[in-house]
Amino acid sequence: MQPYLSLTVHFVNDNWVLRSVCLQTAYFPDEHKGEIIAQGLKDALSSWNLAEDRLTCMTTDSGTNMIKALKENGWPSLQCFGHRLNCAIENGVKDPRVDRAVGVCKKAVSAFSYSWKKRKEMGEVQAELGLPTHQLVTESPTRWGSRQKMIERFLEQEKAIVRVLGSDKKSRHLVPTWQDLEVLESINKAVKPLQDFTDALSGDLYVSVSCVKPVLHLFRTSLLQREEKDTELTAKIKTNIMQYLNDKYSNTVQDELLDMSSLMDPRFRTTYIDPEKVEQVKKRAVTELLSLTVPGDKSTPQQPSPAMHVCKEEQPPPKKMTLAAFFKKTTSVASSHQSETVKIETELTTYLLTPEVDPETEPLDWWKRHQPNFPRLSHLAKKYLSVPATSAPSERVFSVGGGHCYMPPCMPQARGCRQACLPG
């Protein structure tokens, strides 16, 4: 229960491998105000000699203090997709019927959690009824989707739960009514198809940000579309969830980031970009590449290094230039800039016309093979495809940390501990 701030850096290396490295998890006892967090993040980047202008985006949870901190620093940001989806679901199931049914479900699950006798009876009834020998799931407020998993497992084991609870006078009042079960089934039908996407977009070893727009499109056109067999409650939950997501993803700056990420993914390109914005996104890509400086790459403008200045100083003084030479130099610079623009536009056009890519293809593997064909565009691909769609990589640090025992083996309380104590 101590305050910490964790920072993870993500980048695509020269071998087109997505790397995720936890830079630091620092004790942060100061009040968690936006201004203080903003300074803490600035100090963190500075301590690792990371220039702010190289920051493509920072992914955080949806906490108002985190959003304010990034705004304070003027940094581009993306709110965690998993956190937003979890909030959308919580907002979607706000209904008195849901509160009652979930309350009944939680009390019933607790009855089994605190009684080994009921768990034993549960196992016997499961074997008799031919049900899977699964344990019930308890909801955890800090784990995305744990409520839906609890409901799904409850419905799976409904018959066994009803029999065990009903056989004991003390727990008979916990048996759910048919109305409660109907509500739980309505919730499960609306929410279950969405949960897998949170896990899928929470990885840090593969590209995830470019999938946000395709996933939202799938929600909008399929998974959250009302069906004839939907109950009134299921339909209401679907509508509420989609409205919440539409509202949260209406931010123009974040939409531009997601568009660029989608454009750089060979599986999607312009498929999920608003047709009216496609030309605008393409122009932005060209403009960004013209201004992007990539050290050691002849295809993009470079800033002269100190070593280059030293070399120039050691060379003999140049001859006096004629008037014609000035005109020649001006023409050369203009044509060079125009030529670079044409090269970028040609690359982009060719890239968009390449054959369709199998959805199972890893985008970074595709770019590794095709980098020689698109030497300029590949810089944008590395820049945007490294952004994580969720803040899960940083949050995992706390989950892993909480799973270890840091108690010194010399302490009496450590006797009988089954975990290996870590050095120090």
Secondary structure as GFF3:
##gff-version 3
##sequence-region A 1 424
A	DSSP	beta_strand	4	12	.	.	.	ID=ss1
A	DSSP	beta_strand	18	27	.	.	.	ID=ss2
A	DSSP	alpha_helix	34	47	.	.	.	ID=ss3
A	DSSP	three_ten_helix	52	54	.	.	.	ID=ss4
A	DSSP	beta_strand	58	60	.	.	.	ID=ss5
A	DSSP	alpha_helix	64	73	.	.	.	ID=ss6
A	DSSP	beta_strand	77	79	.	.	.	ID=ss7
A	DSSP	alpha_helix	81	92	.	.	.	ID=ss8
A	DSSP	alpha_helix	96	113	.	.	.	ID=ss9
A	DSSP	alpha_helix	116	129	.	.	.	ID=ss10
A	DSSP	alpha_helix	146	156	.	.	.	ID=ss11
A	DSSP	alpha_helix	158	166	.	.	.	ID=ss12
A	DSSP	three_ten_helix	172	174	.	.	.	ID=ss13
A	DSSP	alpha_helix	178	200	.	.	.	ID=ss14
A	DSSP	three_ten_helix	209	211	.	.	.	ID=ss15
A	DSSP	alpha_helix	212	218	.	.	.	ID=ss16
A	DSSP	pi_helix	219	223	.	.	.	ID=ss17
A	DSSP	alpha_helix	232	248	.	.	.	ID=ss18
A	DSSP	alpha_helix	252	263	.	.	.	ID=ss19
A	DSSP	three_ten_helix	275	277	.	.	.	ID=ss20
A	DSSP	alpha_helix	278	291	.	.	.	ID=ss21
A	DSSP	alpha_helix	306	314	.	.	.	ID=ss22
A	DSSP	alpha_helix	323	353	.	.	.	ID=ss23
A	DSSP	alpha_helix	363	370	.	.	.	ID=ss24
A	DSSP	alpha_helix	377	385	.	.	.	ID=ss25
A	DSSP	alpha_helix	392	402	.	.	.	ID=ss26
A	DSSP	three_ten_helix	412	414	.	.	.	ID=ss27
###
